Structure formats: C-alpha cells, structure tokens
C-alpha cells in the first residue's frame, strides 16, 4: 500500500496525478499472454504481480519491438483484459465478493 496525499488546488485548471510503477521485464509478467489463457493453478512464481491487468513494455533497449509506443496498442491491451477478466488470479487472493 502506498500512501498518497494531495493539497488544495488553488488554480483554475485541473491537476492530474499519475502513479506509474516500473519493474524489470525479466520479473514474471503477463506480457503477450491472453487473459482467457490464464491458469490460476500454475506456479505462483511464474505469475504476474496482478494477473488481472495486462502488463506492457515501455522501454526495452535490447528488444525495442516489444515497446508499446502507440495509444491504440495500449488501449487494445487494456480493453482485452477488461472484456475477459481473469478469474481467481491466484497467489492466494480471494475475490472480495467471495470473502463474505
């Protein structure tokens, strides 16, 4: 959990905040995986940190063809994961609705 804070906006414009998290592409991720193919029974050490959202590459000097540089590509990844939600994402997490 990362604490966040904001202060009063005394301007007449909207202030945006973006929280970006980076990790090494060698760490388990779901880049190039289809959400429909997700297997919650696979070894947890092979899973993305949060399998329910599509990971993507911003910068890769060794493999620049993997980089997402077009907003349409980014949208396609996000839309695919929104339309095909990963069920029971593993790692011992229980969906909130099932915790009651």
DOVODREN-473386 format. One record per atom (N, C-alpha, C): chain; residue number from 1; residue in three letters; x, y, z; atom name. Coordinates in nm, 4 decimals. Each point is the difference from the previous one (the first is absolute). Layout:
residues N
R  drengu  fimar  dovex        xx        yy        zz  kedo
R       A    NUM    ALA         X         Y         Z    CA
...
END
This chain:
residues 100
R  drengu  fimar  dovex        xx        yy        zz  kedo
R       A      1    UNK    0.0853   -0.1178    0.0000     N
R       A      1    UNK   -0.0853    0.1178    0.0000    CA
R       A      1    UNK    0.0893    0.1233    0.0000     C
R       A      2    UNK   -0.0286    0.0916   -0.0898     N
R       A      2    UNK    0.0782    0.1232   -0.0099    CA
R       A      2    UNK   -0.0855    0.1172    0.0443     C
R       A      3    UNK    0.0391    0.0701    0.1059     N
R       A      3    UNK   -0.0793    0.1158    0.0411    CA
R       A      3    UNK    0.0104    0.1115   -0.1029     C
R       A      4    UNK   -0.1105    0.0656   -0.0239     N
R       A      4    UNK   -0.0051    0.1117   -0.0932    CA
R       A      4    UNK   -0.0584    0.1211    0.0718     C
R       A      5    UNK    0.0389    0.1160   -0.0452     N
R       A      5    UNK   -0.0556    0.1229    0.0565    CA
R       A      5    UNK   -0.0095    0.1040   -0.1100     C
R       A      6    UNK   -0.0949    0.0870    0.0142     N
R       A      6    UNK   -0.0074    0.1134   -0.0915    CA
R       A      6    UNK   -0.0310    0.1232    0.0837     C
R       A      7    UNK    0.0327    0.1114   -0.0556     N
R       A      7    UNK   -0.0228    0.1253    0.0696    CA
R       A      7    UNK   -0.1029    0.0801   -0.0767     C
R       A      8    UNK   -0.0551    0.0989    0.0638     N
R       A      8    UNK   -0.1040    0.0807   -0.0619    CA
R       A      8    UNK    0.0490    0.0578   -0.1325     C
R       A      9    UNK   -0.0839   -0.0136   -0.1015     N
R       A      9    UNK    0.0324    0.0546   -0.1316    CA
R       A      9    UNK   -0.0522    0.1429   -0.0057     C
R       A     10    UNK    0.0887    0.0958    0.0035     N
R       A     10    UNK   -0.0379    0.1414   -0.0007    CA
R       A     10    UNK    0.0079    0.0622   -0.1389     C
R       A     11    UNK   -0.0028   -0.0837   -0.1025     N
R       A     11    UNK    0.0060    0.0506   -0.1369    CA
R       A     11    UNK   -0.1364   -0.0178   -0.0655     C
R       A     12    UNK   -0.0113    0.0493   -0.1207     N
R       A     12    UNK   -0.1260   -0.0164   -0.0728    CA
R       A     12    UNK    0.0124   -0.1075   -0.1081     C
R       A     13    UNK    0.0967   -0.0905    0.0170     N
R       A     13    UNK    0.0163   -0.1105   -0.0939    CA
R       A     13    UNK   -0.0041   -0.1324    0.0756     C
R       A     14    UNK   -0.0276   -0.1070   -0.0733     N
R       A     14    UNK   -0.0033   -0.1333    0.0602    CA
R       A     14    UNK    0.1430   -0.0487    0.0197     C
R       A     15    UNK    0.0247   -0.0594    0.1141     N
R       A     15    UNK    0.1318   -0.0559    0.0288    CA
R       A     15    UNK   -0.0122   -0.1525   -0.0047     C
R       A     16    UNK    0.0838   -0.0620   -0.0797     N
R       A     16    UNK   -0.0017   -0.1452   -0.0152    CA
R       A     16    UNK    0.1176   -0.0610    0.0743     C
R       A     17    UNK   -0.0217   -0.1193    0.0501     N
R       A     17    UNK    0.1063   -0.0750    0.0639    CA
R       A     17    UNK    0.0000   -0.1407   -0.0590     C
R       A     18    UNK    0.1161   -0.0480   -0.0358     N
R       A     18    UNK    0.0124   -0.1328   -0.0579    CA
R       A     18    UNK    0.0975   -0.0800    0.0852     C
R       A     19    UNK   -0.0385   -0.1196    0.0358     N
R       A     19    UNK    0.0827   -0.0880    0.0812    CA
R       A     19    UNK    0.0529   -0.1108   -0.0910     C
R       A     20    UNK    0.1246    0.0103   -0.0391     N
R       A     20    UNK    0.0606   -0.0990   -0.0881    CA
R       A     20    UNK    0.0929   -0.0896    0.0795     C
R       A     21    UNK   -0.0089   -0.1291   -0.0251     N
R       A     21    UNK    0.0870   -0.0968    0.0664    CA
R       A     21    UNK    0.0792   -0.0726   -0.1075     C
R       A     22    UNK    0.1275   -0.0122    0.0198     N
R       A     22    UNK    0.0864   -0.0666   -0.0959    CA
R       A     22    UNK    0.0593   -0.1248    0.0632     C
R       A     23    UNK    0.0224   -0.1015   -0.0834     N
R       A     23    UNK    0.0710   -0.1180    0.0459    CA
R       A     23    UNK    0.0793   -0.0563   -0.1171     C
R       A     24    UNK    0.1016   -0.0759    0.0306     N
R       A     24    UNK    0.0824   -0.0645   -0.1008    CA
R       A     24    UNK   -0.0866   -0.0977   -0.0794     C
R       A     25    UNK    0.0144   -0.0018   -0.1310     N
R       A     25    UNK   -0.0802   -0.0893   -0.0846    CA
R       A     25    UNK    0.0356   -0.1467    0.0211     C
R       A     26    UNK    0.1087   -0.0275    0.0705     N
R       A     26    UNK    0.0369   -0.1384    0.0305    CA
R       A     26    UNK   -0.0788   -0.0545    0.1188     C
R       A     27    UNK   -0.0598    0.0882    0.0780     N
R       A     27    UNK   -0.0847   -0.0419    0.1116    CA
R       A     27    UNK   -0.1284   -0.0561   -0.0592     C
R       A     28    UNK   -0.0585   -0.1051    0.0579     N
R       A     28    UNK   -0.1215   -0.0569   -0.0581    CA
R       A     28    UNK   -0.1043    0.1071   -0.0320     C
R       A     29    UNK   -0.0565   -0.0118   -0.1185     N
R       A     29    UNK   -0.0991    0.0961   -0.0481    CA
R       A     29    UNK   -0.0953   -0.0717   -0.0950     C
R       A     30    UNK   -0.0980    0.0719   -0.0519     N
R       A     30    UNK   -0.0934   -0.0612   -0.0942    CA
R       A     30    UNK    0.0077    0.0656   -0.1383     C
R       A     31    UNK    0.1156    0.0556   -0.0322     N
R       A     31    UNK    0.0211    0.0592   -0.1317    CA
R       A     31    UNK   -0.0196   -0.1091   -0.1048     C
R       A     32    UNK   -0.0773    0.0313   -0.1024     N
R       A     32    UNK   -0.0294   -0.0919   -0.1111    CA
R       A     32    UNK   -0.0871   -0.1184    0.0407     C
R       A     33    UNK   -0.0566   -0.0004    0.1190     N
R       A     33    UNK   -0.0926   -0.1059    0.0400    CA
R       A     33    UNK   -0.1429    0.0468   -0.0224     C
R       A     34    UNK   -0.0841   -0.0908   -0.0428     N
R       A     34    UNK   -0.1413    0.0308   -0.0149    CA
R       A     34    UNK   -0.0684   -0.0272    0.1338     C
R       A     35    UNK   -0.0854    0.0905    0.0478     N
R       A     35    UNK   -0.0636   -0.0225    0.1302    CA
R       A     35    UNK   -0.0836   -0.1278    0.0038     C
R       A     36    UNK   -0.0547   -0.0419   -0.1137     N
R       A     36    UNK   -0.0809   -0.1224   -0.0035    CA
R       A     36    UNK    0.0850   -0.1244    0.0250     C
R       A     37    UNK    0.1307    0.0091   -0.0217     N
R       A     37    UNK    0.0892   -0.1144    0.0182    CA
R       A     37    UNK    0.0580   -0.0088    0.1408     C
R       A     38    UNK   -0.0360    0.0928    0.0871     N
R       A     38    UNK    0.0572    0.0010    0.1348    CA
R       A     38    UNK   -0.0401   -0.1256    0.0761     C
R       A     39    UNK    0.0946   -0.0622    0.0654     N
R       A     39    UNK   -0.0236   -0.1194    0.0809    CA
R       A     39    UNK    0.0368    0.0310    0.1448     C
R       A     40    UNK   -0.1005    0.0148    0.0888     N
R       A     40    UNK    0.0310    0.0332    0.1394    CA
R       A     40    UNK    0.0729   -0.1113    0.0745     C
R       A     41    UNK    0.0068   -0.1190   -0.0595     N
R       A     41    UNK    0.0674   -0.1122    0.0651    CA
R       A     41    UNK    0.1491   -0.0063   -0.0345     C
R       A     42    UNK    0.0471    0.0882   -0.0869     N
R       A     42    UNK    0.1418   -0.0040   -0.0354    CA
R       A     42    UNK    0.0846    0.0440    0.1187     C
R       A     43    UNK    0.1278   -0.0257   -0.0070     N
R       A     43    UNK    0.0907    0.0350    0.1088    CA
R       A     43    UNK   -0.0064    0.1501    0.0277     C
R       A     44    UNK   -0.0266    0.0400    0.1249     N
R       A     44    UNK   -0.0090    0.1429    0.0318    CA
R       A     44    UNK    0.1239    0.0803   -0.0390     C
R       A     45    UNK    0.1177   -0.0611    0.0039     N
R       A     45    UNK    0.1213    0.0742   -0.0346    CA
R       A     45    UNK    0.0070    0.0346   -0.1480     C
R       A     46    UNK   -0.0912   -0.0544   -0.0818     N
R       A     46    UNK   -0.0019    0.0311   -0.1432    CA
R       A     46    UNK   -0.1066    0.1032   -0.0341     C
R       A     47    UNK   -0.0783    0.0439    0.0987     N
R       A     47    UNK   -0.1111    0.0922   -0.0245    CA
R       A     47    UNK    0.0432    0.1453    0.0079     C
R       A     48    UNK   -0.0728    0.0814   -0.0735     N
R       A     48    UNK    0.0157    0.1449    0.0128    CA
R       A     48    UNK   -0.0415    0.0404    0.1408     C
R       A     49    UNK    0.0473    0.1142    0.0459     N
R       A     49    UNK   -0.0363    0.0487    0.1329    CA
R       A     49    UNK   -0.1512    0.0086    0.0146     C
R       A     50    UNK   -0.0666    0.0586   -0.0983     N
R       A     50    UNK   -0.1465    0.0044   -0.0003    CA
R       A     50    UNK   -0.0460   -0.0470   -0.1369     C
R       A     51    UNK   -0.0314   -0.1291   -0.0142     N
R       A     51    UNK   -0.0354   -0.0556   -0.1306    CA
R       A     51    UNK   -0.1241    0.0607   -0.0639     C
R       A     52    UNK   -0.0807    0.0697    0.0769     N
R       A     52    UNK   -0.1243    0.0555   -0.0527    CA
R       A     52    UNK    0.0152    0.1240   -0.0853     C
R       A     53    UNK    0.1196    0.0545   -0.0098     N
R       A     53    UNK    0.0252    0.1155   -0.0864    CA
R       A     53    UNK    0.1130   -0.0346   -0.0953     C
R       A     54    UNK   -0.0147    0.0419   -0.1244     N
R       A     54    UNK    0.1008   -0.0303   -0.1009    CA
R       A     54    UNK    0.1273    0.0805    0.0184     C
R       A     55    UNK    0.1118   -0.0697    0.0122     N
R       A     55    UNK    0.1297    0.0669    0.0077    CA
R       A     55    UNK    0.0451    0.0388   -0.1404     C
R       A     56    UNK    0.0864    0.0983   -0.0086     N
R       A     56    UNK    0.0501    0.0453   -0.1292    CA
R       A     56    UNK    0.1388    0.0596    0.0181     C
R       A     57    UNK    0.0744    0.0073   -0.1092     N
R       A     57    UNK    0.1380    0.0484    0.0025    CA
R       A     57    UNK    0.0034    0.1446   -0.0462     C
R       A     58    UNK    0.0619    0.0847    0.0802     N
R       A     58    UNK    0.0177    0.1410   -0.0358    CA
R       A     58    UNK    0.1336    0.0195   -0.0716     C
R       A     59    UNK    0.1049   -0.0598    0.0550     N
R       A     59    UNK    0.1342    0.0186   -0.0569    CA
R       A     59    UNK    0.0769   -0.1307    0.0105     C
R       A     60    UNK    0.0581   -0.0435   -0.1117     N
R       A     60    UNK    0.0825   -0.1201   -0.0013    CA
R       A     60    UNK    0.1087    0.0198   -0.1054     C
R       A     61    UNK    0.1175    0.0412    0.0433     N
R       A     61    UNK    0.1097    0.0297   -0.0924    CA
R       A     61    UNK    0.0432   -0.1236   -0.0786     C
R       A     62    UNK   -0.0112   -0.1174    0.0612     N
R       A     62    UNK    0.0415   -0.1227   -0.0681    CA
R       A     62    UNK   -0.1065   -0.0524   -0.0958     C
R       A     63    UNK   -0.1272    0.0310    0.0266     N
R       A     63    UNK   -0.1109   -0.0473   -0.0836    CA
R       A     63    UNK   -0.0992    0.1133   -0.0229     C
R       A     64    UNK    0.0373    0.1030   -0.0752     N
R       A     64    UNK   -0.0883    0.1156   -0.0166    CA
R       A     64    UNK   -0.1330   -0.0328   -0.0676     C
R       A     65    UNK   -0.0065   -0.1116   -0.0718     N
R       A     65    UNK   -0.1264   -0.0386   -0.0639    CA
R       A     65    UNK   -0.1074   -0.0367    0.1025     C
R       A     66    UNK    0.0381   -0.0259    0.1235     N
R       A     66    UNK   -0.0964   -0.0321    0.1062    CA
R       A     66    UNK   -0.0636    0.1244    0.0612     C
R       A     67    UNK    0.0576    0.1164   -0.0262     N
R       A     67    UNK   -0.0470    0.1241    0.0617    CA
R       A     67    UNK   -0.1379    0.0399   -0.0519     C
R       A     68    UNK   -0.0851    0.0436    0.0911     N
R       A     68    UNK   -0.1307    0.0546   -0.0364    CA
R       A     68    UNK    0.0193    0.1508   -0.0150     C
R       A     69    UNK   -0.0098    0.0472   -0.1236     N
R       A     69    UNK    0.0230    0.1420   -0.0274    CA
R       A     69    UNK   -0.1239    0.0694   -0.0546     C
R       A     70    UNK   -0.1041   -0.0758   -0.0230     N
R       A     70    UNK   -0.1225    0.0536   -0.0597    CA
R       A     70    UNK   -0.1148   -0.0172    0.0995     C
R       A     71    UNK   -0.0748    0.1058    0.0224     N
R       A     71    UNK   -0.1121   -0.0057    0.0950    CA
R       A     71    UNK   -0.1024   -0.1049   -0.0411     C
R       A     72    UNK   -0.0145   -0.0259   -0.1300     N
R       A     72    UNK   -0.0949   -0.1021   -0.0462    CA
R       A     72    UNK    0.0435   -0.1392    0.0463     C
R       A     73    UNK    0.1309   -0.0266   -0.0003     N
R       A     73    UNK    0.0507   -0.1284    0.0493    CA
R       A     73    UNK   -0.0278   -0.0137    0.1497     C
R       A     74    UNK    0.0275    0.1062    0.0742     N
R       A     74    UNK   -0.0256    0.0001    0.1441    CA
R       A     74    UNK   -0.1486   -0.0251    0.0271     C
R       A     75    UNK   -0.0857    0.0701   -0.0727     N
R       A     75    UNK   -0.1447   -0.0155    0.0185    CA
R       A     75    UNK   -0.0438   -0.1429   -0.0307     C
R       A     76    UNK    0.0572   -0.0600   -0.1027     N
R       A     76    UNK   -0.0366   -0.1373   -0.0359    CA
R       A     76    UNK    0.0330   -0.0961    0.1136     C
R       A     77    UNK    0.1165    0.0153    0.0597     N
R       A     77    UNK    0.0389   -0.0864    0.1125    CA
R       A     77    UNK   -0.0970    0.0180    0.1159     C
R       A     78    UNK   -0.0248    0.1248    0.0378     N
R       A     78    UNK   -0.0884    0.0270    0.1139    CA
R       A     78    UNK   -0.1423   -0.0484   -0.0272     C
R       A     79    UNK   -0.0484    0.0219   -0.1220     N
R       A     79    UNK   -0.1357   -0.0423   -0.0351    CA
R       A     79    UNK   -0.0117   -0.1516    0.0049     C
R       A     80    UNK    0.1002   -0.0702   -0.0503     N
R       A     80    UNK   -0.0024   -0.1466    0.0011    CA
R       A     80    UNK   -0.0135   -0.0527    0.1428     C
R       A     81    UNK    0.0714    0.0592    0.0939     N
R       A     81    UNK   -0.0074   -0.0456    0.1391    CA
R       A     81    UNK   -0.1300    0.0442    0.0678     C
R       A     82    UNK   -0.0591    0.1095   -0.0441     N
R       A     82    UNK   -0.1295    0.0420    0.0548    CA
R       A     82    UNK   -0.1117   -0.0901   -0.0504     C
R       A     83    UNK    0.0072   -0.0427   -0.1254     N
R       A     83    UNK   -0.1052   -0.0817   -0.0599    CA
R       A     83    UNK    0.0101   -0.1466    0.0392     C
R       A     84    UNK    0.1189   -0.0454    0.0360     N
R       A     84    UNK    0.0202   -0.1384    0.0419    CA
R       A     84    UNK    0.0694    0.0013    0.1351     C
R       A     85    UNK   -0.0748    0.0260    0.1058     N
R       A     85    UNK    0.0641    0.0082    0.1319    CA
R       A     85    UNK    0.0641   -0.1327    0.0406     C
R       A     86    UNK    0.1134    0.0091    0.0634     N
R       A     86    UNK    0.0686   -0.1179    0.0515    CA
R       A     86    UNK   -0.0733   -0.0459    0.1247     C
R       A     87    UNK   -0.0432   -0.1238    0.0003     N
R       A     87    UNK   -0.0748   -0.0555    0.1128    CA
R       A     87    UNK    0.0970   -0.0601    0.1001     C
R       A     88    UNK   -0.0201    0.0300    0.1276     N
R       A     88    UNK    0.0858   -0.0523    0.1065    CA
R       A     88    UNK    0.1467    0.0150   -0.0363     C
R       A     89    UNK    0.0518    0.1201    0.0132     N
R       A     89    UNK    0.1341    0.0279   -0.0502    CA
R       A     89    UNK    0.1145   -0.0697    0.0705     C
R       A     90    UNK   -0.0263   -0.0916    0.0900     N
R       A     90    UNK    0.1087   -0.0752    0.0613    CA
R       A     90    UNK    0.0684    0.0753    0.1119     C
R       A     91    UNK    0.1179   -0.0495    0.0369     N
R       A     91    UNK    0.0804    0.0582    0.1079    CA
R       A     91    UNK   -0.0742    0.0028    0.1338     C
R       A     92    UNK   -0.1015   -0.0834    0.0152     N
R       A     92    UNK   -0.0709   -0.0065    0.1262    CA
R       A     92    UNK   -0.1042    0.1074    0.0206     C
R       A     93    UNK   -0.0246    0.0831   -0.1015     N
R       A     93    UNK   -0.0990    0.1066    0.0122    CA
R       A     93    UNK   -0.1391   -0.0553   -0.0214     C
R       A     94    UNK   -0.0917    0.0420    0.0831     N
R       A     94    UNK   -0.1400   -0.0380   -0.0138    CA
R       A     94    UNK   -0.0775    0.1222   -0.0459     C
R       A     95    UNK   -0.0817   -0.0140   -0.1063     N
R       A     95    UNK   -0.0799    0.1146   -0.0436    CA
R       A     95    UNK   -0.0820    0.0562    0.1160     C
R       A     96    UNK   -0.0118    0.1301    0.0053     N
R       A     96    UNK   -0.0688    0.0675    0.1093    CA
R       A     96    UNK   -0.1406   -0.0551    0.0211     C
R       A     97    UNK   -0.0743   -0.0221   -0.1080     N
R       A     97    UNK   -0.1383   -0.0481    0.0109    CA
R       A     97    UNK   -0.0082   -0.1361    0.0682     C
R       A     98    UNK    0.1058   -0.0787   -0.0071     N
R       A     98    UNK   -0.0005   -0.1334    0.0608    CA
R       A     98    UNK    0.0477    0.0005    0.1447     C
R       A     99    UNK    0.0403    0.1135    0.0520     N
R       A     99    UNK    0.0513    0.0073    0.1376    CA
R       A     99    UNK   -0.1093    0.0164    0.1031     C
R       A    100    UNK   -0.1217    0.0153   -0.0404     N
R       A    100    UNK   -0.1080    0.0262    0.0952    CA
R       A    100    UNK   -0.0558   -0.1245    0.0592     C
END
